[in-house]
Amino acid sequence: MPDVVIHDLSPEVVAALEQNARESGRTLEAELRVVIERAAAGGAASARVDADREDFWKRAAEVRERFKGRFAGDSTDLIREDRDSDHGRGW
């Protein structure tokens, strides 16, 4: 895959791209790749959907790995206990 180098971007543009990357949970390089791919696709919805879908599955895998081996259990009993309690009533 060829490399692309872009010179003389303003610090404001770089800062905005870095902020977008942080908010999307991506590295700056990954964020730039998404931006360029979307621009090359002409902003087509399918390109956005594919990028969003890829990002979702990547994040889902990270969450599964982080909680691997933990058992969450059935929350039914906790919900019933909460509904039957007095807290929050009588306001």
Phi and psi restraints in degrees (range 20) as a CNS / XPLOR table:
assign (resid 1 and name C) (resid 2 and name N)
       (resid 2 and name CA) (resid 2 and name C) 1.0 -72.1 20.0 2
assign (resid 2 and name N) (resid 2 and name CA)
       (resid 2 and name C) (resid 3 and name N) 1.0 152.1 20.0 2
assign (resid 2 and name C) (resid 3 and name N)
       (resid 3 and name CA) (resid 3 and name C) 1.0 -95.6 20.0 2
assign (resid 3 and name N) (resid 3 and name CA)
       (resid 3 and name C) (resid 4 and name N) 1.0 150.5 20.0 2
assign (resid 3 and name C) (resid 4 and name N)
       (resid 4 and name CA) (resid 4 and name C) 1.0 -126.9 20.0 2
assign (resid 4 and name N) (resid 4 and name CA)
       (resid 4 and name C) (resid 5 and name N) 1.0 133.6 20.0 2
assign (resid 4 and name C) (resid 5 and name N)
       (resid 5 and name CA) (resid 5 and name C) 1.0 -119.8 20.0 2
assign (resid 5 and name N) (resid 5 and name CA)
       (resid 5 and name C) (resid 6 and name N) 1.0 131.4 20.0 2
assign (resid 5 and name C) (resid 6 and name N)
       (resid 6 and name CA) (resid 6 and name C) 1.0 -117.9 20.0 2
assign (resid 6 and name N) (resid 6 and name CA)
       (resid 6 and name C) (resid 7 and name N) 1.0 122.5 20.0 2
assign (resid 6 and name C) (resid 7 and name N)
       (resid 7 and name CA) (resid 7 and name C) 1.0 -99.1 20.0 2
assign (resid 7 and name N) (resid 7 and name CA)
       (resid 7 and name C) (resid 8 and name N) 1.0 156.7 20.0 2
assign (resid 7 and name C) (resid 8 and name N)
       (resid 8 and name CA) (resid 8 and name C) 1.0 62.2 20.0 2
assign (resid 8 and name N) (resid 8 and name CA)
       (resid 8 and name C) (resid 9 and name N) 1.0 38.5 20.0 2
assign (resid 8 and name C) (resid 9 and name N)
       (resid 9 and name CA) (resid 9 and name C) 1.0 -77.4 20.0 2
assign (resid 9 and name N) (resid 9 and name CA)
       (resid 9 and name C) (resid 10 and name N) 1.0 143.5 20.0 2
assign (resid 9 and name C) (resid 10 and name N)
       (resid 10 and name CA) (resid 10 and name C) 1.0 -70.9 20.0 2
assign (resid 10 and name N) (resid 10 and name CA)
       (resid 10 and name C) (resid 11 and name N) 1.0 149.9 20.0 2
assign (resid 10 and name C) (resid 11 and name N)
       (resid 11 and name CA) (resid 11 and name C) 1.0 -57.6 20.0 2
assign (resid 11 and name N) (resid 11 and name CA)
       (resid 11 and name C) (resid 12 and name N) 1.0 -31.2 20.0 2
assign (resid 11 and name C) (resid 12 and name N)
       (resid 12 and name CA) (resid 12 and name C) 1.0 -67.1 20.0 2
assign (resid 12 and name N) (resid 12 and name CA)
       (resid 12 and name C) (resid 13 and name N) 1.0 -40.5 20.0 2
assign (resid 12 and name C) (resid 13 and name N)
       (resid 13 and name CA) (resid 13 and name C) 1.0 -65.9 20.0 2
assign (resid 13 and name N) (resid 13 and name CA)
       (resid 13 and name C) (resid 14 and name N) 1.0 -44.9 20.0 2
assign (resid 13 and name C) (resid 14 and name N)
       (resid 14 and name CA) (resid 14 and name C) 1.0 -62.1 20.0 2
assign (resid 14 and name N) (resid 14 and name CA)
       (resid 14 and name C) (resid 15 and name N) 1.0 -43.1 20.0 2
assign (resid 14 and name C) (resid 15 and name N)
       (resid 15 and name CA) (resid 15 and name C) 1.0 -62.2 20.0 2
assign (resid 15 and name N) (resid 15 and name CA)
       (resid 15 and name C) (resid 16 and name N) 1.0 -41.5 20.0 2
assign (resid 15 and name C) (resid 16 and name N)
       (resid 16 and name CA) (resid 16 and name C) 1.0 -65.2 20.0 2
assign (resid 16 and name N) (resid 16 and name CA)
       (resid 16 and name C) (resid 17 and name N) 1.0 -41.3 20.0 2
assign (resid 16 and name C) (resid 17 and name N)
       (resid 17 and name CA) (resid 17 and name C) 1.0 -65.0 20.0 2
assign (resid 17 and name N) (resid 17 and name CA)
       (resid 17 and name C) (resid 18 and name N) 1.0 -40.7 20.0 2
assign (resid 17 and name C) (resid 18 and name N)
       (resid 18 and name CA) (resid 18 and name C) 1.0 -63.1 20.0 2
assign (resid 18 and name N) (resid 18 and name CA)
       (resid 18 and name C) (resid 19 and name N) 1.0 -40.4 20.0 2
assign (resid 18 and name C) (resid 19 and name N)
       (resid 19 and name CA) (resid 19 and name C) 1.0 -64.5 20.0 2
assign (resid 19 and name N) (resid 19 and name CA)
       (resid 19 and name C) (resid 20 and name N) 1.0 -45.2 20.0 2
assign (resid 19 and name C) (resid 20 and name N)
       (resid 20 and name CA) (resid 20 and name C) 1.0 -59.4 20.0 2
assign (resid 20 and name N) (resid 20 and name CA)
       (resid 20 and name C) (resid 21 and name N) 1.0 -41.3 20.0 2
assign (resid 20 and name C) (resid 21 and name N)
       (resid 21 and name CA) (resid 21 and name C) 1.0 -63.1 20.0 2
assign (resid 21 and name N) (resid 21 and name CA)
       (resid 21 and name C) (resid 22 and name N) 1.0 -45.6 20.0 2
assign (resid 21 and name C) (resid 22 and name N)
       (resid 22 and name CA) (resid 22 and name C) 1.0 -60.0 20.0 2
assign (resid 22 and name N) (resid 22 and name CA)
       (resid 22 and name C) (resid 23 and name N) 1.0 -45.3 20.0 2
assign (resid 22 and name C) (resid 23 and name N)
       (resid 23 and name CA) (resid 23 and name C) 1.0 -65.9 20.0 2
assign (resid 23 and name N) (resid 23 and name CA)
       (resid 23 and name C) (resid 24 and name N) 1.0 -27.7 20.0 2
assign (resid 23 and name C) (resid 24 and name N)
       (resid 24 and name CA) (resid 24 and name C) 1.0 -91.1 20.0 2
assign (resid 24 and name N) (resid 24 and name CA)
       (resid 24 and name C) (resid 25 and name N) 1.0 -4.5 20.0 2
assign (resid 24 and name C) (resid 25 and name N)
       (resid 25 and name CA) (resid 25 and name C) 1.0 71.8 20.0 2
assign (resid 25 and name N) (resid 25 and name CA)
       (resid 25 and name C) (resid 26 and name N) 1.0 29.1 20.0 2
assign (resid 25 and name C) (resid 26 and name N)
       (resid 26 and name CA) (resid 26 and name C) 1.0 -119.3 20.0 2
assign (resid 26 and name N) (resid 26 and name CA)
       (resid 26 and name C) (resid 27 and name N) 1.0 163.3 20.0 2
assign (resid 26 and name C) (resid 27 and name N)
       (resid 27 and name CA) (resid 27 and name C) 1.0 -75.4 20.0 2
assign (resid 27 and name N) (resid 27 and name CA)
       (resid 27 and name C) (resid 28 and name N) 1.0 164.6 20.0 2
assign (resid 27 and name C) (resid 28 and name N)
       (resid 28 and name CA) (resid 28 and name C) 1.0 -59.5 20.0 2
assign (resid 28 and name N) (resid 28 and name CA)
       (resid 28 and name C) (resid 29 and name N) 1.0 -42.3 20.0 2
assign (resid 28 and name C) (resid 29 and name N)
       (resid 29 and name CA) (resid 29 and name C) 1.0 -61.1 20.0 2
assign (resid 29 and name N) (resid 29 and name CA)
       (resid 29 and name C) (resid 30 and name N) 1.0 -44.7 20.0 2
assign (resid 29 and name C) (resid 30 and name N)
       (resid 30 and name CA) (resid 30 and name C) 1.0 -65.0 20.0 2
assign (resid 30 and name N) (resid 30 and name CA)
       (resid 30 and name C) (resid 31 and name N) 1.0 -39.5 20.0 2
assign (resid 30 and name C) (resid 31 and name N)
       (resid 31 and name CA) (resid 31 and name C) 1.0 -62.7 20.0 2
assign (resid 31 and name N) (resid 31 and name CA)
       (resid 31 and name C) (resid 32 and name N) 1.0 -44.7 20.0 2
assign (resid 31 and name C) (resid 32 and name N)
       (resid 32 and name CA) (resid 32 and name C) 1.0 -62.6 20.0 2
assign (resid 32 and name N) (resid 32 and name CA)
       (resid 32 and name C) (resid 33 and name N) 1.0 -38.3 20.0 2
assign (resid 32 and name C) (resid 33 and name N)
       (resid 33 and name CA) (resid 33 and name C) 1.0 -61.3 20.0 2
assign (resid 33 and name N) (resid 33 and name CA)
       (resid 33 and name C) (resid 34 and name N) 1.0 -44.5 20.0 2
assign (resid 33 and name C) (resid 34 and name N)
       (resid 34 and name CA) (resid 34 and name C) 1.0 -62.9 20.0 2
assign (resid 34 and name N) (resid 34 and name CA)
       (resid 34 and name C) (resid 35 and name N) 1.0 -45.4 20.0 2
assign (resid 34 and name C) (resid 35 and name N)
       (resid 35 and name CA) (resid 35 and name C) 1.0 -60.5 20.0 2
assign (resid 35 and name N) (resid 35 and name CA)
       (resid 35 and name C) (resid 36 and name N) 1.0 -45.8 20.0 2
assign (resid 35 and name C) (resid 36 and name N)
       (resid 36 and name CA) (resid 36 and name C) 1.0 -67.5 20.0 2
assign (resid 36 and name N) (resid 36 and name CA)
       (resid 36 and name C) (resid 37 and name N) 1.0 -42.0 20.0 2
assign (resid 36 and name C) (resid 37 and name N)
       (resid 37 and name CA) (resid 37 and name C) 1.0 -63.3 20.0 2
assign (resid 37 and name N) (resid 37 and name CA)
       (resid 37 and name C) (resid 38 and name N) 1.0 -40.4 20.0 2
assign (resid 37 and name C) (resid 38 and name N)
       (resid 38 and name CA) (resid 38 and name C) 1.0 -65.4 20.0 2
assign (resid 38 and name N) (resid 38 and name CA)
       (resid 38 and name C) (resid 39 and name N) 1.0 -40.9 20.0 2
assign (resid 38 and name C) (resid 39 and name N)
       (resid 39 and name CA) (resid 39 and name C) 1.0 -65.5 20.0 2
assign (resid 39 and name N) (resid 39 and name CA)
       (resid 39 and name C) (resid 40 and name N) 1.0 -40.1 20.0 2
assign (resid 39 and name C) (resid 40 and name N)
       (resid 40 and name CA) (resid 40 and name C) 1.0 -67.7 20.0 2
assign (resid 40 and name N) (resid 40 and name CA)
       (resid 40 and name C) (resid 41 and name N) 1.0 -29.6 20.0 2
assign (resid 40 and name C) (resid 41 and name N)
       (resid 41 and name CA) (resid 41 and name C) 1.0 -82.6 20.0 2
assign (resid 41 and name N) (resid 41 and name CA)
       (resid 41 and name C) (resid 42 and name N) 1.0 2.8 20.0 2
assign (resid 41 and name C) (resid 42 and name N)
       (resid 42 and name CA) (resid 42 and name C) 1.0 73.4 20.0 2
assign (resid 42 and name N) (resid 42 and name CA)
       (resid 42 and name C) (resid 43 and name N) 1.0 22.6 20.0 2
assign (resid 42 and name C) (resid 43 and name N)
       (resid 43 and name CA) (resid 43 and name C) 1.0 72.3 20.0 2
assign (resid 43 and name N) (resid 43 and name CA)
       (resid 43 and name C) (resid 44 and name N) 1.0 20.0 20.0 2
assign (resid 43 and name C) (resid 44 and name N)
       (resid 44 and name CA) (resid 44 and name C) 1.0 -60.9 20.0 2
assign (resid 44 and name N) (resid 44 and name CA)
       (resid 44 and name C) (resid 45 and name N) 1.0 142.0 20.0 2
assign (resid 44 and name C) (resid 45 and name N)
       (resid 45 and name CA) (resid 45 and name C) 1.0 -60.4 20.0 2
assign (resid 45 and name N) (resid 45 and name CA)
       (resid 45 and name C) (resid 46 and name N) 1.0 -34.6 20.0 2
assign (resid 45 and name C) (resid 46 and name N)
       (resid 46 and name CA) (resid 46 and name C) 1.0 -65.4 20.0 2
assign (resid 46 and name N) (resid 46 and name CA)
       (resid 46 and name C) (resid 47 and name N) 1.0 -35.0 20.0 2
assign (resid 46 and name C) (resid 47 and name N)
       (resid 47 and name CA) (resid 47 and name C) 1.0 -65.9 20.0 2
assign (resid 47 and name N) (resid 47 and name CA)
       (resid 47 and name C) (resid 48 and name N) 1.0 -40.4 20.0 2
assign (resid 47 and name C) (resid 48 and name N)
       (resid 48 and name CA) (resid 48 and name C) 1.0 -65.8 20.0 2
assign (resid 48 and name N) (resid 48 and name CA)
       (resid 48 and name C) (resid 49 and name N) 1.0 -43.0 20.0 2
assign (resid 48 and name C) (resid 49 and name N)
       (resid 49 and name CA) (resid 49 and name C) 1.0 -62.6 20.0 2
assign (resid 49 and name N) (resid 49 and name CA)
       (resid 49 and name C) (resid 50 and name N) 1.0 -44.5 20.0 2
assign (resid 49 and name C) (resid 50 and name N)
       (resid 50 and name CA) (resid 50 and name C) 1.0 -61.3 20.0 2
assign (resid 50 and name N) (resid 50 and name CA)
       (resid 50 and name C) (resid 51 and name N) 1.0 -44.2 20.0 2
assign (resid 50 and name C) (resid 51 and name N)
       (resid 51 and name CA) (resid 51 and name C) 1.0 -66.0 20.0 2
assign (resid 51 and name N) (resid 51 and name CA)
       (resid 51 and name C) (resid 52 and name N) 1.0 -42.6 20.0 2
assign (resid 51 and name C) (resid 52 and name N)
       (resid 52 and name CA) (resid 52 and name C) 1.0 -65.7 20.0 2
assign (resid 52 and name N) (resid 52 and name CA)
       (resid 52 and name C) (resid 53 and name N) 1.0 -40.9 20.0 2
assign (resid 52 and name C) (resid 53 and name N)
       (resid 53 and name CA) (resid 53 and name C) 1.0 -63.2 20.0 2
assign (resid 53 and name N) (resid 53 and name CA)
       (resid 53 and name C) (resid 54 and name N) 1.0 -44.4 20.0 2
assign (resid 53 and name C) (resid 54 and name N)
       (resid 54 and name CA) (resid 54 and name C) 1.0 -61.8 20.0 2
assign (resid 54 and name N) (resid 54 and name CA)
       (resid 54 and name C) (resid 55 and name N) 1.0 -43.0 20.0 2
assign (resid 54 and name C) (resid 55 and name N)
       (resid 55 and name CA) (resid 55 and name C) 1.0 -63.7 20.0 2
assign (resid 55 and name N) (resid 55 and name CA)
       (resid 55 and name C) (resid 56 and name N) 1.0 -41.0 20.0 2
assign (resid 55 and name C) (resid 56 and name N)
       (resid 56 and name CA) (resid 56 and name C) 1.0 -60.3 20.0 2
assign (resid 56 and name N) (resid 56 and name CA)
       (resid 56 and name C) (resid 57 and name N) 1.0 -49.8 20.0 2
assign (resid 56 and name C) (resid 57 and name N)
       (resid 57 and name CA) (resid 57 and name C) 1.0 -66.0 20.0 2
assign (resid 57 and name N) (resid 57 and name CA)
       (resid 57 and name C) (resid 58 and name N) 1.0 -34.2 20.0 2
assign (resid 57 and name C) (resid 58 and name N)
       (resid 58 and name CA) (resid 58 and name C) 1.0 -64.3 20.0 2
assign (resid 58 and name N) (resid 58 and name CA)
       (resid 58 and name C) (resid 59 and name N) 1.0 -46.6 20.0 2
assign (resid 58 and name C) (resid 59 and name N)
       (resid 59 and name CA) (resid 59 and name C) 1.0 -66.1 20.0 2
assign (resid 59 and name N) (resid 59 and name CA)
       (resid 59 and name C) (resid 60 and name N) 1.0 -39.5 20.0 2
assign (resid 59 and name C) (resid 60 and name N)
       (resid 60 and name CA) (resid 60 and name C) 1.0 -61.1 20.0 2
assign (resid 60 and name N) (resid 60 and name CA)
       (resid 60 and name C) (resid 61 and name N) 1.0 -41.3 20.0 2
assign (resid 60 and name C) (resid 61 and name N)
       (resid 61 and name CA) (resid 61 and name C) 1.0 -64.5 20.0 2
assign (resid 61 and name N) (resid 61 and name CA)
       (resid 61 and name C) (resid 62 and name N) 1.0 -38.4 20.0 2
assign (resid 61 and name C) (resid 62 and name N)
       (resid 62 and name CA) (resid 62 and name C) 1.0 -64.4 20.0 2
assign (resid 62 and name N) (resid 62 and name CA)
       (resid 62 and name C) (resid 63 and name N) 1.0 -40.7 20.0 2
assign (resid 62 and name C) (resid 63 and name N)
       (resid 63 and name CA) (resid 63 and name C) 1.0 -66.8 20.0 2
assign (resid 63 and name N) (resid 63 and name CA)
       (resid 63 and name C) (resid 64 and name N) 1.0 -45.4 20.0 2
assign (resid 63 and name C) (resid 64 and name N)
       (resid 64 and name CA) (resid 64 and name C) 1.0 -57.6 20.0 2
assign (resid 64 and name N) (resid 64 and name CA)
       (resid 64 and name C) (resid 65 and name N) 1.0 -42.9 20.0 2
assign (resid 64 and name C) (resid 65 and name N)
       (resid 65 and name CA) (resid 65 and name C) 1.0 -65.2 20.0 2
assign (resid 65 and name N) (resid 65 and name CA)
       (resid 65 and name C) (resid 66 and name N) 1.0 -40.9 20.0 2
assign (resid 65 and name C) (resid 66 and name N)
       (resid 66 and name CA) (resid 66 and name C) 1.0 -64.4 20.0 2
assign (resid 66 and name N) (resid 66 and name CA)
       (resid 66 and name C) (resid 67 and name N) 1.0 -35.7 20.0 2
assign (resid 66 and name C) (resid 67 and name N)
       (resid 67 and name CA) (resid 67 and name C) 1.0 -102.9 20.0 2
assign (resid 67 and name N) (resid 67 and name CA)
       (resid 67 and name C) (resid 68 and name N) 1.0 13.0 20.0 2
assign (resid 67 and name C) (resid 68 and name N)
       (resid 68 and name CA) (resid 68 and name C) 1.0 -58.2 20.0 2
assign (resid 68 and name N) (resid 68 and name CA)
       (resid 68 and name C) (resid 69 and name N) 1.0 131.8 20.0 2
assign (resid 68 and name C) (resid 69 and name N)
       (resid 69 and name CA) (resid 69 and name C) 1.0 89.5 20.0 2
assign (resid 69 and name N) (resid 69 and name CA)
       (resid 69 and name C) (resid 70 and name N) 1.0 -8.8 20.0 2
assign (resid 69 and name C) (resid 70 and name N)
       (resid 70 and name CA) (resid 70 and name C) 1.0 -90.3 20.0 2
assign (resid 70 and name N) (resid 70 and name CA)
       (resid 70 and name C) (resid 71 and name N) 1.0 145.1 20.0 2
assign (resid 70 and name C) (resid 71 and name N)
       (resid 71 and name CA) (resid 71 and name C) 1.0 -111.3 20.0 2
assign (resid 71 and name N) (resid 71 and name CA)
       (resid 71 and name C) (resid 72 and name N) 1.0 120.4 20.0 2
assign (resid 71 and name C) (resid 72 and name N)
       (resid 72 and name CA) (resid 72 and name C) 1.0 -81.3 20.0 2
assign (resid 72 and name N) (resid 72 and name CA)
       (resid 72 and name C) (resid 73 and name N) 1.0 -31.2 20.0 2
assign (resid 72 and name C) (resid 73 and name N)
       (resid 73 and name CA) (resid 73 and name C) 1.0 78.3 20.0 2
assign (resid 73 and name N) (resid 73 and name CA)
       (resid 73 and name C) (resid 74 and name N) 1.0 177.6 20.0 2
assign (resid 73 and name C) (resid 74 and name N)
       (resid 74 and name CA) (resid 74 and name C) 1.0 -89.3 20.0 2
assign (resid 74 and name N) (resid 74 and name CA)
       (resid 74 and name C) (resid 75 and name N) 1.0 128.1 20.0 2
assign (resid 74 and name C) (resid 75 and name N)
       (resid 75 and name CA) (resid 75 and name C) 1.0 -89.4 20.0 2
assign (resid 75 and name N) (resid 75 and name CA)
       (resid 75 and name C) (resid 76 and name N) 1.0 1.0 20.0 2
assign (resid 75 and name C) (resid 76 and name N)
       (resid 76 and name CA) (resid 76 and name C) 1.0 -55.8 20.0 2
assign (resid 76 and name N) (resid 76 and name CA)
       (resid 76 and name C) (resid 77 and name N) 1.0 -47.3 20.0 2
assign (resid 76 and name C) (resid 77 and name N)
       (resid 77 and name CA) (resid 77 and name C) 1.0 -63.2 20.0 2
assign (resid 77 and name N) (resid 77 and name CA)
       (resid 77 and name C) (resid 78 and name N) 1.0 -40.1 20.0 2
assign (resid 77 and name C) (resid 78 and name N)
       (resid 78 and name CA) (resid 78 and name C) 1.0 -65.7 20.0 2
assign (resid 78 and name N) (resid 78 and name CA)
       (resid 78 and name C) (resid 79 and name N) 1.0 -40.5 20.0 2
assign (resid 78 and name C) (resid 79 and name N)
       (resid 79 and name CA) (resid 79 and name C) 1.0 -65.8 20.0 2
assign (resid 79 and name N) (resid 79 and name CA)
       (resid 79 and name C) (resid 80 and name N) 1.0 -44.2 20.0 2
assign (resid 79 and name C) (resid 80 and name N)
       (resid 80 and name CA) (resid 80 and name C) 1.0 -61.8 20.0 2
assign (resid 80 and name N) (resid 80 and name CA)
       (resid 80 and name C) (resid 81 and name N) 1.0 -43.6 20.0 2
assign (resid 80 and name C) (resid 81 and name N)
       (resid 81 and name CA) (resid 81 and name C) 1.0 -60.7 20.0 2
assign (resid 81 and name N) (resid 81 and name CA)
       (resid 81 and name C) (resid 82 and name N) 1.0 -42.3 20.0 2
assign (resid 81 and name C) (resid 82 and name N)
       (resid 82 and name CA) (resid 82 and name C) 1.0 -65.3 20.0 2
assign (resid 82 and name N) (resid 82 and name CA)
       (resid 82 and name C) (resid 83 and name N) 1.0 -42.7 20.0 2
assign (resid 82 and name C) (resid 83 and name N)
       (resid 83 and name CA) (resid 83 and name C) 1.0 -65.3 20.0 2
assign (resid 83 and name N) (resid 83 and name CA)
       (resid 83 and name C) (resid 84 and name N) 1.0 -34.4 20.0 2
assign (resid 83 and name C) (resid 84 and name N)
       (resid 84 and name CA) (resid 84 and name C) 1.0 -82.7 20.0 2
assign (resid 84 and name N) (resid 84 and name CA)
       (resid 84 and name C) (resid 85 and name N) 1.0 -10.0 20.0 2
assign (resid 84 and name C) (resid 85 and name N)
       (resid 85 and name CA) (resid 85 and name C) 1.0 -80.4 20.0 2
assign (resid 85 and name N) (resid 85 and name CA)
       (resid 85 and name C) (resid 86 and name N) 1.0 167.5 20.0 2
assign (resid 85 and name C) (resid 86 and name N)
       (resid 86 and name CA) (resid 86 and name C) 1.0 -90.9 20.0 2
assign (resid 86 and name N) (resid 86 and name CA)
       (resid 86 and name C) (resid 87 and name N) 1.0 -13.1 20.0 2
assign (resid 86 and name C) (resid 87 and name N)
       (resid 87 and name CA) (resid 87 and name C) 1.0 -63.6 20.0 2
assign (resid 87 and name N) (resid 87 and name CA)
       (resid 87 and name C) (resid 88 and name N) 1.0 139.6 20.0 2
assign (resid 87 and name C) (resid 88 and name N)
       (resid 88 and name CA) (resid 88 and name C) 1.0 88.3 20.0 2
assign (resid 88 and name N) (resid 88 and name CA)
       (resid 88 and name C) (resid 89 and name N) 1.0 -7.1 20.0 2
assign (resid 88 and name C) (resid 89 and name N)
       (resid 89 and name CA) (resid 89 and name C) 1.0 -97.2 20.0 2
assign (resid 89 and name N) (resid 89 and name CA)
       (resid 89 and name C) (resid 90 and name N) 1.0 158.0 20.0 2
assign (resid 89 and name C) (resid 90 and name N)
       (resid 90 and name CA) (resid 90 and name C) 1.0 82.5 20.0 2
assign (resid 90 and name N) (resid 90 and name CA)
       (resid 90 and name C) (resid 91 and name N) 1.0 20.9 20.0 2
